[in-house]
Amino acid sequence: MTVTLVLLMTWRIDEYVSKRLGRVAVLNNIAEMAIGPPARYYFLKQVYVNKKMAVYDSVVVQSKTGNPSSHLRIGLPLLANHTDTLKKVYAVWLAYELSKEFARSTDKEERDSTVLRLNQAMRAEVKAARLDSLLNFQYLERAGDSDKNLSYRKAIQRSQFLTSIDPPVLLYPVSKPFAQRSRGALWLMVGIYLVGSALFLSELLFTALKEQNTKQLHAICLSDGPLEAGPATQ
């Protein structure tokens, strides 16, 4: 049981390091992304986007306890330089999200009107935002295979002005410092691994002592000679 626990924790830590922490790539601009192997995280020294090229999609997320909310998914193509806007194919996109809650309603027409109004307000918010506020992130995280990514890819694919490779690469901007990405979970897993290792070593030591005691007892029995059967009692 202890051996299984140690092996399981070793596998979980290896998986955590390879997937959760992942590989980090430092790029001068997004064009260098095609040169090296894919990474989980990216640091870009130069970032270029054009808000006029943004694409949008929206979804309504229901809450079990609170109000529903409308989520606006925004895709911005990452450009290699300022003149890159002449291209028609963009492989890598910044994936932003804005959301606003609204009151529950049984009237579908009223709800649709509210969602439309909120989405228009969020679009206007993006268009009015300063470009440096959109690019105010610490690093970029490559999107996985979540269903959430489908909304961004739908917006990119149906754009009337832009086309992209299929599937496009989505990068989520992260505003927190890179060192906080694990939130101490790795150290917790290492601690569990060490505890499992200690239990494993304790079990080995206990087994060795048990075998030693068994051998000593067997030797004592042999030194006393073979046992003889005594008279049967009535």
trRosetta pair geometry for C-beta under 8 A, 3 or more apart (Angstrom, degrees):
i j d omega theta_ij theta_ji phi_ij phi_ji
1 4 5.8 -55 -154 34 29 112
1 5 6.6 31 149 -21 63 104
2 5 5.5 -52 -151 33 36 114
2 6 6.5 34 153 -18 67 103
2 196 6.9 162 -166 -167 77 76
2 199 4.9 -148 -135 122 123 105
2 200 4.6 171 145 -90 117 67
2 203 5.0 173 30 -5 157 152
3 6 5.9 -55 -150 36 32 109
3 7 6.3 29 154 -15 66 108
3 200 6.3 101 -82 -125 53 112
4 7 5.8 -58 -147 40 30 109
4 8 6.1 32 155 -21 65 109
5 8 5.7 -57 -147 37 28 112
5 9 6.3 23 157 -16 64 108
5 196 4.7 -149 125 -139 108 121
5 199 7.3 1 75 76 142 135
5 200 7.7 -155 69 -61 101 102
6 9 5.9 -57 -146 39 29 107
6 10 6.3 33 154 -22 64 105
6 193 7.4 85 -140 -154 66 70
6 196 4.6 169 -85 141 69 116
6 197 5.9 97 -120 -81 118 59
6 200 5.0 9 -46 -55 142 145
7 10 5.7 -52 -148 34 31 113
7 11 6.5 30 154 -17 64 105
8 11 5.8 -58 -153 37 30 110
8 12 6.3 28 152 -19 66 108
9 12 5.5 -52 -142 37 35 112
9 13 6.3 34 157 -19 67 104
9 189 7.0 168 -162 -176 92 83
9 192 5.8 -154 -129 114 133 100
9 193 4.4 173 144 -99 130 78
9 196 5.2 161 9 25 152 159
10 13 6.0 -55 -147 36 28 107
10 14 6.4 29 154 -17 63 107
10 193 6.8 104 -71 -134 56 119
11 14 5.7 -56 -148 38 31 112
11 15 6.2 30 154 -18 66 108
12 15 5.6 -55 -146 39 31 111
12 16 6.2 35 152 -24 65 105
12 189 6.3 -138 116 -154 110 127
13 16 5.5 -49 -144 34 33 114
13 17 6.4 31 157 -18 65 103
13 186 7.7 88 -140 -151 86 76
13 189 5.3 161 -92 138 87 124
13 190 6.8 89 -119 -80 133 63
13 193 5.9 0 -43 -63 141 145
14 17 6.0 -55 -148 36 29 108
14 18 6.3 16 159 -10 64 113
15 18 6.0 -64 -143 44 28 104
15 19 5.7 -7 171 10 68 118
15 20 7.9 67 127 -8 65 95
16 19 6.7 -72 -130 52 19 87
16 20 4.7 -20 -166 21 64 127
16 21 6.9 59 141 -8 69 93
16 185 7.4 -144 -155 118 136 108
16 186 6.2 164 137 -106 134 81
16 189 6.0 139 2 40 167 173
17 20 7.1 -23 -68 51 13 88
17 21 5.1 -22 -149 33 47 125
17 186 7.5 81 -79 -127 75 120
18 21 7.6 35 -18 54 10 86
18 22 7.0 49 162 -93 33 49
19 22 6.3 1 -176 -70 18 88
19 40 7.5 141 -164 -97 36 144
20 181 7.9 161 161 135 82 103
20 182 6.6 86 140 -110 118 85
20 185 7.5 -90 168 84 159 130
20 186 7.6 -175 96 -71 135 98
21 40 7.6 119 116 67 34 153
21 181 7.5 122 -117 99 56 123
21 182 6.5 -2 -85 -75 87 117
21 186 7.1 40 -57 -78 118 138
22 39 6.9 109 153 177 105 67
22 40 2.6 -19 164 24 151 154
22 41 5.9 127 93 -9 120 90
23 37 7.5 -6 110 98 165 107
23 38 7.9 112 64 112 129 54
23 39 4.3 -112 100 -134 98 81
23 40 5.5 125 45 9 60 87
23 41 7.4 -166 95 33 43 75
24 39 6.1 83 -137 -175 9 133
24 40 7.3 -44 -72 61 50 83
24 41 4.7 -21 -111 74 74 107
24 42 7.7 168 -161 -83 59 26
24 43 7.1 30 179 -10 100 102
24 178 7.9 57 -118 -165 137 140
25 33 7.5 108 115 -116 149 69
25 36 6.1 170 -129 83 132 142
25 39 3.8 -168 -14 -7 110 159
25 41 7.2 169 25 90 66 55
25 42 5.2 -18 70 -109 94 73
25 43 7.3 -163 97 28 48 71
26 42 7.8 149 -94 -162 26 55
26 43 4.6 -15 -114 64 72 111
26 45 7.4 56 176 -39 87 98
27 30 6.8 81 124 -92 146 28
27 32 4.3 177 -147 72 103 120
27 33 6.1 -17 -99 -62 161 71
27 42 6.1 -11 9 -164 115 104
27 43 7.0 162 25 81 65 56
27 44 5.5 -20 72 -107 97 64
27 45 6.9 -142 100 8 48 84
28 32 5.8 94 39 -16 82 143
28 44 7.9 19 127 -158 14 62
28 45 5.0 -36 -134 46 45 122
28 46 6.1 11 163 18 64 106
29 32 6.2 113 63 0 57 97
29 44 6.7 55 -124 -159 32 100
29 45 7.2 -69 -56 61 55 82
29 46 4.7 -31 -84 72 90 106
29 47 7.8 173 -131 -81 70 33
29 48 7.3 8 -146 7 114 104
29 80 5.2 89 138 -153 130 62
29 81 6.9 4 -159 -61 163 69
30 33 5.4 -20 -172 -8 59 120
30 44 6.5 -6 -63 -119 73 131
30 47 7.7 73 -38 -122 103 60
30 48 7.8 -116 8 42 115 84
30 78 4.3 141 -80 132 163 120
30 79 7.0 126 38 85 132 16
30 80 5.7 -117 62 -87 86 61
30 92 5.4 -155 -172 68 127 145
31 34 6.8 -46 180 20 49 105
31 80 3.9 47 -46 -120 110 123
32 35 5.2 -42 -164 17 61 122
32 36 7.2 24 157 3 84 99
33 36 7.5 -76 -155 46 30 84
33 42 7.2 -11 -102 -119 108 145
33 91 8.0 -167 88 96 127 121
33 92 6.1 64 63 -59 163 153
33 169 7.6 -170 148 89 145 164
34 91 7.5 66 -73 74 111 160
36 39 7.4 20 109 -33 118 106
38 142 7.0 85 -179 -119 102 170
39 42 6.1 126 80 -70 122 77
39 142 6.8 155 93 -21 56 133
40 141 6.8 -11 158 -149 73 74
40 142 5.6 -122 -149 32 36 109
41 139 5.5 20 -175 150 106 132
41 140 6.9 147 -159 79 57 52
41 141 5.7 -25 -103 -102 75 63
41 142 7.3 -119 -68 -3 30 85
41 178 7.2 102 177 -136 153 112
41 181 7.8 -68 -83 -90 145 168
42 139 6.5 161 77 -176 44 86
42 140 4.4 -20 61 63 98 105
42 141 8.0 -168 21 -73 77 21
42 142 7.2 88 -15 -49 104 89
42 171 6.5 -44 37 -136 129 137
43 139 5.3 -50 -85 -119 72 97
43 140 7.7 177 -77 20 27 82
44 47 4.9 90 112 -70 134 91
44 78 7.9 -129 -100 -158 162 133
44 140 6.7 35 -12 -4 108 125
47 78 7.0 -69 -151 -142 80 98
47 135 5.2 162 96 -145 138 127
48 78 7.2 100 68 -172 63 58
48 79 3.9 -72 102 75 107 102
48 80 6.9 -23 47 74 129 15
48 81 6.0 103 -4 -146 166 11
48 82 6.0 -133 -140 -73 140 49
48 84 6.5 114 104 32 137 126
49 53 7.6 -138 -179 56 74 111
49 76 4.6 26 -157 158 134 124
49 77 6.9 153 -133 76 81 50
49 78 6.4 -48 -82 -108 89 46
49 79 6.2 165 -90 7 33 99
49 94 6.4 -38 -94 10 143 137
49 131 7.2 179 69 -154 96 104
49 134 7.0 -97 68 113 145 131
49 135 7.0 180 18 -71 120 110
50 53 4.6 65 84 5 101 110
50 76 7.7 173 56 -162 44 97
50 77 7.6 -8 39 60 87 93
50 79 6.7 56 -13 -29 94 140
50 85 5.3 56 -30 -98 159 118
51 54 5.6 -13 -168 -26 53 116
51 76 7.1 -35 -104 -119 47 121
51 126 6.9 173 -155 149 112 89
51 127 6.3 137 154 -121 130 52
51 129 7.7 173 -111 64 144 89
51 131 6.7 -124 -35 -95 114 90
51 134 7.4 161 -85 -11 104 166
53 76 6.9 97 86 -146 90 64
53 77 5.5 -55 125 25 133 108
53 85 6.9 -152 -47 -133 136 93
53 161 7.1 -132 -132 102 73 129
53 162 6.3 77 -165 -53 100 139
54 74 5.7 -19 -167 -166 117 98
54 75 6.7 147 -159 75 62 50
54 76 5.3 -28 -101 -89 81 79
54 126 6.4 178 165 143 174 138
55 74 7.4 147 75 -158 47 49
55 75 4.5 -14 59 58 96 105
55 155 4.1 144 137 149 107 102
55 156 5.5 144 69 -83 160 48
55 158 8.0 140 -163 67 127 73
55 159 4.8 -76 -102 -80 130 117
55 162 7.1 -110 -53 48 123 125
56 72 6.2 -26 -156 -170 106 96
56 73 6.9 138 -159 77 52 58
56 74 5.8 -15 -101 -102 74 66
56 75 7.7 -157 -69 20 31 77
56 119 7.7 121 162 -175 135 106
56 123 6.3 -24 -89 -99 161 107
56 155 5.6 -160 82 -138 15 134
57 72 7.8 151 80 -159 36 51
57 73 4.7 -16 65 60 86 110
57 151 4.5 -172 102 177 132 83
57 152 6.7 -152 33 -85 126 27
57 154 5.3 90 -101 81 155 105
57 155 3.8 -126 -29 -59 104 108
58 70 6.0 3 -175 -178 118 96
58 71 6.5 160 -154 83 65 51
58 72 5.1 -25 -99 -103 94 60
58 73 6.8 -174 -84 15 36 77
58 115 7.2 146 138 171 139 105
58 119 4.9 -48 -77 -110 161 129
58 151 7.8 132 -31 -166 3 126
59 70 7.7 166 87 -154 34 55
59 71 5.2 -13 62 59 81 103
59 73 7.2 35 3 -17 97 113
59 151 5.6 -86 -28 -103 121 142
60 68 5.8 20 178 168 100 125
60 69 7.3 166 -154 85 60 36
60 70 5.6 -32 -101 -100 73 66
60 71 7.5 169 -96 16 21 79
60 115 6.0 -56 -79 -114 117 138
61 68 6.5 168 85 -161 48 76
61 69 5.3 -13 59 62 97 86
61 70 7.9 170 18 -94 75 17
61 71 5.7 46 -12 -16 114 120
61 99 7.6 -23 27 -138 125 131
62 68 5.0 -34 -110 -106 52 103
63 66 4.3 -25 119 61 152 76
63 67 6.3 43 40 72 130 23
63 68 6.0 -167 10 -88 84 43
63 69 7.1 57 -31 -5 114 93
66 101 7.2 -58 144 -132 116 137
67 101 4.6 87 88 -175 121 112
67 102 6.3 -164 161 74 125 30
67 103 6.0 -67 -131 -107 131 31
67 104 6.0 -140 -131 -37 76 80
68 101 7.1 145 89 -148 35 69
68 102 6.5 -28 79 59 83 80
68 104 6.4 105 3 -91 98 74
69 99 4.9 41 155 176 126 109
69 100 6.3 174 -156 87 88 28
69 101 4.5 -50 -94 -92 92 58
69 102 7.0 137 -110 10 42 71
70 99 6.7 171 85 -149 45 64
70 100 5.7 -10 55 59 91 81
70 102 6.6 31 -11 -4 102 118
70 114 8.0 -170 -33 122 135 83
70 115 4.8 154 -93 -138 136 82
70 118 4.7 124 53 95 144 138
70 119 6.0 -101 155 -59 138 83
70 122 7.8 -153 109 -11 109 142
71 97 5.9 -11 -172 -167 101 107
71 98 7.3 160 -155 84 53 42
71 99 4.5 -19 -101 -97 72 98
71 151 8.0 27 106 153 112 172
72 97 6.9 153 79 -155 54 53
72 98 4.7 -7 55 61 106 92
72 99 7.2 -171 17 -78 69 45
72 119 5.6 143 -87 -132 113 75
72 122 4.3 171 4 113 156 147
72 123 6.9 -146 -157 -57 151 69
72 126 8.0 -131 124 -32 138 129
73 95 7.0 -21 -167 -164 93 88
73 96 7.6 149 -162 83 45 52
73 97 5.7 -17 -105 -102 60 83
73 148 8.0 170 -100 176 134 80
73 151 4.4 121 11 122 162 118
73 152 5.2 -119 160 -73 128 71
73 155 6.3 -163 98 -17 104 143
74 95 7.5 143 78 -160 56 40
74 96 4.2 -20 65 67 108 101
74 97 7.0 -172 19 -77 82 32
74 98 7.0 41 -14 0 119 96
74 126 5.9 173 -113 -111 155 153
75 93 4.6 -4 -167 175 100 137
75 94 7.0 147 -158 73 47 54
75 95 6.1 -12 -102 -101 72 64
75 96 7.8 -169 -73 26 26 75
75 152 5.0 120 -70 -160 115 92
75 155 5.4 161 9 93 123 124
75 156 5.4 -70 108 -65 168 95
75 168 8.0 66 -160 101 140 152
75 170 7.6 -78 -119 -117 104 97
76 93 6.4 143 68 -164 37 77
76 94 4.3 -14 61 55 97 108
76 96 6.9 36 -3 -3 108 112
76 134 7.2 75 -20 166 168 136
77 90 3.6 -25 -142 175 131 165
77 92 7.2 101 -158 81 64 54
77 93 5.5 -48 -97 -103 48 78
77 94 7.7 -109 -34 14 2 79
77 162 6.7 -152 -40 -157 140 157
77 164 7.6 -158 -101 -92 113 116
78 90 7.3 146 46 -173 54 114
78 92 4.6 -38 43 103 119 103
78 93 6.5 -165 -7 -103 84 21
78 94 5.9 111 -61 -34 92 88
78 171 7.1 19 -36 35 141 132
79 82 7.4 90 123 -91 139 18
79 84 3.7 161 -163 73 103 135
79 85 6.7 -23 -110 -58 146 63
79 87 8.0 167 -125 29 90 123
79 90 7.8 -56 -83 -121 63 120
80 84 4.8 138 41 -81 76 143
81 84 5.2 129 54 -30 60 102
82 85 7.7 -28 165 -8 46 101
83 86 6.3 -11 165 1 75 112
84 87 5.6 -20 180 2 70 117
87 90 6.5 116 107 -67 123 78
88 162 6.6 -174 -163 -135 56 55
88 163 5.9 27 151 34 88 94
89 162 7.9 141 -98 -173 25 78
89 163 5.6 -31 -98 88 71 87
89 164 6.3 133 -158 -113 63 33
89 165 6.6 68 -178 -42 108 75
90 93 6.7 90 126 -70 116 85
90 162 6.2 -17 15 -173 113 126
90 164 5.3 -44 67 -105 68 93
90 168 7.3 28 104 -132 76 124
91 164 6.6 147 -95 -163 30 88
91 165 4.9 13 -112 20 82 122
91 168 6.3 178 -169 -138 38 75
91 169 5.9 31 148 16 80 105
92 168 7.1 168 -94 -179 20 89
92 169 4.6 -25 -107 73 71 111
92 171 6.4 22 -176 -10 99 117
93 152 6.9 168 103 169 138 121
93 156 6.4 -110 -53 -87 162 135
93 164 7.3 -21 -43 -123 120 154
93 168 5.4 35 -1 148 117 133
93 169 7.0 157 21 82 69 56
93 170 5.6 -27 71 -108 95 61
93 171 7.0 173 84 24 42 78
94 134 7.8 94 127 162 155 104
94 140 7.6 -96 -113 -122 81 124
94 171 5.9 -44 -105 73 50 92
94 173 6.2 21 -157 -37 106 105
95 143 6.4 41 15 -56 156 133
95 149 7.5 -47 -125 -121 160 75
95 152 5.1 -34 -123 -105 112 155
95 170 4.5 33 -38 -170 134 106
95 171 6.5 163 10 67 91 36
95 172 5.3 -46 68 -87 105 66
95 173 7.9 -173 62 -1 57 74
96 126 7.6 140 95 -115 146 120
96 134 7.1 -59 -75 -149 151 94
96 173 6.9 2 -88 23 80 115
98 122 4.5 170 98 -155 138 123
98 125 6.7 138 -134 80 166 136
98 126 7.2 -133 -17 -57 142 101
100 118 4.7 -152 71 -160 132 123
100 121 7.4 16 -17 79 164 123
100 122 6.6 -149 -12 -61 119 116
102 111 7.7 138 109 -141 134 71
102 114 4.9 133 -172 151 155 132
102 115 7.1 -128 19 -73 156 61
102 118 6.3 -110 -54 -49 126 146
103 114 7.9 -113 46 -145 74 164
105 110 4.9 -101 152 94 154 119
105 111 4.8 -170 68 -66 113 90
105 114 7.2 130 12 1 142 145
107 110 3.8 53 95 15 117 115
107 111 6.5 165 89 -16 61 84
108 111 5.6 -57 -145 38 32 111
108 112 6.2 31 158 -19 68 106
109 112 5.9 -53 -145 36 29 109
109 113 6.4 30 155 -19 62 107
110 113 5.7 -56 -150 36 30 112
110 114 6.4 31 153 -20 64 106
111 114 5.7 -56 -150 35 32 112
111 115 6.3 30 154 -18 67 106
112 115 5.8 -53 -145 37 32 110
112 116 6.3 34 155 -20 65 107
113 116 5.8 -54 -147 36 29 112
113 117 6.4 30 154 -19 63 107
114 117 5.8 -56 -150 36 30 111
114 118 6.4 28 154 -17 65 107
115 118 5.8 -56 -147 38 31 110
115 119 6.2 30 156 -19 66 108
116 119 5.8 -56 -146 37 29 111
116 120 6.4 29 155 -19 64 106
117 120 5.9 -55 -149 35 30 111
117 121 6.4 30 152 -19 64 106
118 121 5.6 -55 -149 36 32 112
118 122 6.4 29 154 -17 66 106
119 122 5.7 -54 -146 38 32 109
119 123 6.4 36 153 -21 65 103
120 123 5.7 -50 -148 34 32 113
120 124 6.4 33 153 -18 63 105
121 124 5.7 -55 -151 37 31 111
121 125 6.4 39 148 -25 63 104
122 125 5.2 -47 -148 30 36 119
122 126 6.7 39 152 -20 64 98
123 126 5.8 -52 -154 32 34 110
123 127 6.4 29 152 -14 66 107
124 127 5.7 -56 -145 40 34 110
124 128 6.1 24 158 -12 68 112
125 128 6.1 -62 -142 43 26 103
125 129 6.3 42 154 -44 62 101
126 129 5.7 -44 -149 10 30 119
126 134 7.7 67 -152 -91 78 125
129 133 5.1 -115 179 74 102 126
129 134 5.7 105 119 -49 129 98
130 133 4.5 93 66 -2 87 105
130 134 7.5 -161 95 -4 50 82
131 134 5.8 -56 -157 35 40 110
131 135 6.4 16 153 -1 71 112
132 135 5.8 -66 -141 52 36 99
132 136 6.2 62 151 -55 66 95
133 136 5.4 -31 -147 -3 33 124
135 173 7.9 -143 -135 -119 36 147
136 175 6.9 27 120 -117 81 103
137 140 6.9 78 114 -71 139 68
137 173 3.6 -122 -78 -173 162 105
137 174 5.9 99 -171 58 110 35
137 175 5.3 -88 -123 -82 67 59
138 174 5.7 -56 54 99 96 81
138 175 6.0 104 -7 -161 95 22
138 176 6.4 -80 15 82 144 29
138 177 5.8 -167 -134 -108 161 32
138 178 5.9 -157 142 -44 125 76
139 174 5.6 -14 66 56 73 108
139 178 5.3 55 -5 -84 142 106
140 171 4.1 12 176 173 124 120
140 172 6.7 146 -161 68 67 39
140 173 6.0 -38 -103 -96 75 50
140 174 7.0 167 -104 10 22 87
141 171 6.8 145 66 -161 34 67
141 172 4.8 -26 62 60 92 96
141 174 5.5 64 -16 -33 110 123
142 169 7.0 -48 -139 -171 96 99
142 170 7.4 110 -162 81 53 59
142 171 6.0 -37 -96 -104 49 73
142 172 7.9 -142 -50 16 2 81
143 146 7.0 -100 -175 31 94 100
143 149 5.0 126 159 -96 140 127
143 152 7.9 -150 -69 46 172 149
143 169 7.8 160 36 -176 96 53
143 170 3.8 3 9 83 139 108
143 171 7.0 -124 -17 -79 86 23
143 172 6.0 106 -71 -26 85 100
144 149 7.5 -155 74 -31 46 139
145 149 7.3 -95 -150 28 22 139
146 149 5.4 114 70 -10 76 95
147 150 5.6 -29 -171 4 55 118
148 151 6.4 -45 -176 18 47 110
148 152 7.9 38 139 -7 68 102
149 152 5.6 -54 -161 37 52 111
149 153 6.1 46 147 -18 78 108
149 170 5.6 -168 -138 27 107 157
150 153 5.7 -61 -145 42 34 109
150 154 6.1 41 155 -25 68 104
151 154 5.8 -50 -148 30 28 113
151 155 6.8 28 153 -18 60 104
152 155 5.8 -58 -156 34 33 111
152 156 6.5 29 151 -17 67 106
152 168 7.9 -112 128 74 103 120
152 170 5.6 86 101 -108 154 137
153 156 5.6 -51 -146 37 36 111
153 157 6.1 33 157 -19 68 109
153 167 5.9 -34 -124 -152 137 101
153 168 6.3 176 -115 36 83 98
153 170 7.5 -87 -60 -50 85 125
154 157 5.9 -59 -143 38 27 108
154 158 6.3 5 166 -2 65 113
155 158 6.6 -69 -142 45 22 95
155 159 6.9 48 154 -55 59 92
156 159 5.9 -34 -161 -11 32 117
156 162 7.2 -66 -158 99 71 113
156 164 5.0 -25 166 18 122 143
156 168 5.4 -58 130 4 169 150
157 164 7.3 -90 -80 45 55 103
157 166 7.4 56 -99 -99 109 106
159 162 4.5 -8 112 51 143 83
159 163 7.4 -158 72 -72 104 39
159 164 8.0 69 33 -12 128 102
164 168 4.4 -4 147 -78 138 120
165 168 6.1 126 67 -90 70 61
174 178 7.8 98 98 -91 130 61
174 181 7.5 25 167 -96 160 102
176 180 4.9 -87 155 71 120 130
176 181 7.3 152 96 -73 116 61
177 180 5.1 90 69 0 83 104
178 181 6.0 -21 -171 -22 48 115
180 183 6.4 40 178 -74 70 64
182 185 5.3 -131 172 40 79 86
182 186 4.8 -20 -178 -11 144 107
184 187 5.3 -50 -165 38 69 112
184 188 6.2 74 138 -25 81 99
185 188 5.4 -54 -153 34 39 116
185 189 6.4 37 152 -18 69 104
186 189 5.8 -57 -153 37 33 109
186 190 6.3 34 150 -19 67 105
187 190 5.4 -49 -144 37 35 114
187 191 6.3 42 152 -23 64 102
188 191 5.6 -52 -151 33 31 114
188 192 6.6 30 151 -17 64 103
189 192 5.6 -50 -149 36 35 111
189 193 6.3 39 149 -22 64 104
190 193 5.4 -52 -149 35 33 116
190 194 6.4 35 152 -21 66 102
191 194 5.7 -52 -149 34 32 110
191 195 6.5 32 153 -17 64 103
192 195 5.7 -53 -149 36 33 112
192 196 6.3 35 151 -19 65 106
193 196 5.6 -55 -150 38 31 112
193 197 6.3 33 151 -21 65 105
194 197 5.5 -51 -146 35 33 113
194 198 6.4 37 152 -21 65 102
195 198 5.6 -51 -149 34 32 112
195 199 6.5 33 151 -17 64 103
196 199 5.7 -53 -149 36 33 111
196 200 6.3 37 151 -22 65 106
197 200 5.4 -53 -149 35 33 115
197 201 6.4 30 154 -16 67 104
198 201 5.9 -54 -146 38 31 107
198 202 6.2 34 152 -21 64 107
199 202 5.5 -53 -146 36 31 114
199 203 6.4 32 154 -21 64 104
200 203 5.8 -55 -152 33 29 110
200 204 6.6 30 150 -18 63 104
201 204 5.5 -50 -149 35 36 113
201 205 6.3 36 152 -19 66 104
202 205 5.7 -54 -148 37 32 111
202 206 6.2 32 153 -19 66 107
203 206 5.6 -52 -143 38 32 112
203 207 6.2 35 155 -21 64 105
204 207 5.8 -56 -148 36 29 112
204 208 6.4 29 154 -19 64 106
205 208 5.7 -54 -147 36 31 111
205 209 6.4 28 155 -15 65 106
206 209 5.9 -55 -147 39 30 109
206 210 6.2 32 154 -22 64 108
207 210 5.6 -55 -147 36 30 113
207 211 6.4 29 155 -18 65 105
208 211 5.9 -55 -149 36 30 109
208 212 6.3 31 152 -20 64 107
209 212 5.5 -54 -146 37 33 113
209 213 6.3 32 155 -18 66 105
210 213 5.9 -54 -148 37 30 110
210 214 6.4 33 152 -21 63 106
211 214 5.6 -54 -149 35 32 114
211 215 6.5 33 154 -19 65 104
212 215 5.8 -54 -150 35 31 110
212 216 6.4 30 153 -18 65 106
213 216 5.6 -53 -146 37 33 112
213 217 6.3 33 155 -19 66 106
214 217 5.8 -55 -148 37 30 110
214 218 6.3 31 153 -20 64 107
215 218 5.6 -55 -147 36 31 113
215 219 6.3 33 153 -21 65 104
216 219 5.7 -53 -149 34 31 112
216 220 6.5 34 152 -21 64 104
217 220 5.7 -52 -150 33 33 113
217 221 6.5 34 152 -20 64 105
218 221 5.7 -54 -152 34 32 113
218 222 6.5 31 152 -17 64 106
219 222 5.8 -56 -149 37 33 111
219 223 6.4 34 154 -22 66 106
220 223 5.8 -55 -148 34 31 111
220 224 6.8 28 155 -18 62 106
221 224 6.1 -59 -156 33 31 110
222 225 8.0 55 177 -64 35 18
